[in-house]
Amino acid sequence: MTASKACDQIADQLPEFLAGRVSEADDERIRKHLEVCADCRKRANAVSLLQQTPIPRPDPDRWDGFVDGVVHRADRRHRKERTIQVALVVLAAVIVVGVLVYVVVF
């Protein structure tokens, strides 16, 4: 097994290893690998720090109506874009009519 392949396998198992949820054989294999591989030791330290970092829970009051607000803003933006499109079509029609009147009269 190449070093890269071994490192990939170790990286996949690091979260479970750090949580103590690997077999004795895997535990021993991973420990031996970490002794000789500085890159995997760094990765293990990073994973360990991430596992220890608390994840804040969102404030329910802040998120009440969040989806409704996003949908409302998207609808408002869509209506505004649609209004602009209609205005441009009307403007183009007025210009065409104006040009036709000018051509016919003069």
C-alpha positions in Angstrom: 0.0 0.0 0.0 1.5 3.4 -0.9 1.9 6.1 1.7 -0.7 8.2 0.0 -3.2 5.4 0.0 -2.4 4.7 3.7 -2.8 8.4 4.5 -6.1 8.5 2.7 -7.4 5.5 4.8 -6.1 7.0 8.0 -7.8 10.4 7.2 -11.1 8.6 6.6 -10.8 6.9 10.0 -9.5 9.8 12.1 -12.9 11.0 13.4 -13.8 7.5 14.6 -10.3 6.9 15.9 -10.3 10.1 18.0 -13.7 9.2 19.4 -12.4 5.8 20.4 -14.8 3.9 18.1 -12.3 1.8 16.0 -11.3 -1.8 16.5 -8.1 -2.6 18.5 -6.4 -3.6 15.3 -7.3 -0.3 13.6 -6.4 1.6 16.7 -2.9 0.1 16.7 -2.4 0.5 13.0 -3.5 4.2 13.1 -1.3 4.9 16.2 1.8 3.4 14.4 1.1 5.4 11.3 0.7 8.6 13.3 4.1 8.0 14.9 5.8 8.1 11.5 3.6 10.4 9.4 3.8 14.1 10.3 1.1 15.1 7.8 -1.4 12.7 9.3 -0.5 13.9 12.9 -1.2 17.4 11.8 -4.5 16.3 10.3 -5.4 14.3 13.4 -4.7 17.5 15.5 -6.9 19.5 13.2 -9.8 16.9 13.4 -9.4 16.8 17.1 -9.7 20.6 17.4 -12.8 20.5 15.2 -14.4 17.8 17.2 -13.8 19.9 20.4 -15.2 23.1 18.9 -18.8 23.6 20.0 -21.3 24.3 17.3 -23.7 27.1 18.3 -27.3 26.4 18.0 -29.3 29.0 16.1 -31.6 31.3 18.1 -35.2 30.2 17.2 -36.4 33.8 17.4 -33.9 34.8 14.8 -34.9 32.1 12.4 -38.7 32.4 12.8 -39.9 33.5 9.4 -36.5 33.2 7.8 -37.7 31.1 4.8 -40.8 33.3 4.5 -38.6 36.4 4.3 -36.4 34.9 1.7 -39.4 33.9 -0.4 -40.9 37.3 0.0 -37.7 39.1 -1.1 -37.4 36.8 -4.1 -41.0 37.4 -5.1 -40.5 41.2 -4.8 -37.4 41.0 -6.9 -39.1 38.9 -9.5 -42.1 41.4 -9.6 -39.6 44.3 -10.0 -37.8 42.6 -12.8 -41.1 41.7 -14.5 -42.2 45.4 -14.2 -39.0 46.5 -15.9 -39.5 44.0 -18.7 -43.1 45.2 -19.3 -42.0 48.8 -19.2 -39.3 48.1 -21.8 -41.8 46.3 -24.1 -44.2 49.3 -23.8 -41.4 51.8 -24.5 -40.3 49.8 -27.6 -43.9 49.7 -28.8 -44.3 53.5 -28.4 -41.0 54.0 -30.3 -42.2 51.7 -33.1 -45.6 53.5 -33.3 -43.8 56.9 -33.2 -41.5 55.9 -36.1 -44.4 54.6 -38.1 -46.4 57.8 -37.6 -43.4 59.9 -38.6 -42.8 57.8 -41.7 -46.5 57.9 -42.8 -47.0 61.6 -42.0 -43.8 62.9 -43.5 
